[in-house]
Amino acid sequence: MSSDDQEGLSSAAASARGATARRPLIRLCGVAKSYPGKDGPMASLDPLSFDIDEGEFVSVVGPSGCGKTTLLKLVAGLLPVSAGELTLSGSRIDGPQRNVGIVFQSAVLLAWRNVLDNILLQAEMRKLPMAAARERALKLIATAGLEGFEKSYPWQLSGGMQQRVSICRALLHDPSVLLMDEPFGALDAMTREKMNLELQRIWMGSKKTVLLITHSIPEAVFLSDRVLVMSERPGSIAAIYDIDLPRPRPLDVMSSAEFARYTQSIRGHFFTQGSLDH
């Protein structure tokens, strides 16, 4: 695909996004990360500058080791930035953030706690009013299609159901931002597609701001308003694609010519770099 075609994919969607009058919720200005090394600092992320708007679904794709998870940890406040400024709702991120929820690749559920109690663990740790937390947990369970499994234990659930419990737990304290680090990477292809539909439905209902780390280009295109493409380490932003596909998106959108154009354009960056994650 020519550079003109690639620019066209982004510019048309950018105009549509601008019409929604969203406001930046997360802002990175020259944010870089490095770690001490034997021969001096080792760069993990080159300076990054971009915004994530309130209510936006943004995915990050890139080669293994390019700093995708490091970026997510910076936004969560789990790692300090080495340079630049990173803000959430206009306030500098300096330490773990209360206004974010995190979903990991593994559901990380406690085997001795049932679905409801695993979700309520968030309330216990944050010392939230338990009656209100229980009411919200039951609503989230219904939203995630888990009604009837409140008293089930993790070993009684499929992998996809366990991840839905994990998403409910991350949303219990009503954060403005949901951070997701390869949440469906361990699932089989068919379950992963179903979870993509579930996540889209939950996101459209909650209107949370989502930052998703994924190795799957089709998953990123299917779910996102924008896809950020990262280069090899030290990670930098190689391209940003606005995804102009109508919502809600059915799975058969993946067979459309427009969807193929997006995935081919994004995949082309990795072929150029000589690496591609699967």
Secondary structure as UniProt FT lines:
FT   HELIX           3..19
FT   TURN            20..21
FT   STRAND          24..35
FT   TURN            38..39
FT   STRAND          42..53
FT   TURN            54..55
FT   STRAND          57..61
FT   TURN            64..65
FT   HELIX           68..76
FT   STRAND          83..88
FT   TURN            89..90
FT   STRAND          91..92
FT   TURN            98..99
FT   STRAND          100..103
FT   TURN            111..112
FT   HELIX           115..126
FT   HELIX           130..143
FT   TURN            144..145
FT   TURN            147..148
FT   TURN            150..151
FT   HELIX           154..156
FT   HELIX           159..171
FT   TURN            172..173
FT   STRAND          177..181
FT   TURN            183..186
FT   HELIX           189..206
FT   STRAND          209..213
FT   HELIX           217..223
FT   STRAND          226..230
FT   STRAND          237..242
FT   HELIX           251..255
FT   HELIX           257..273
//
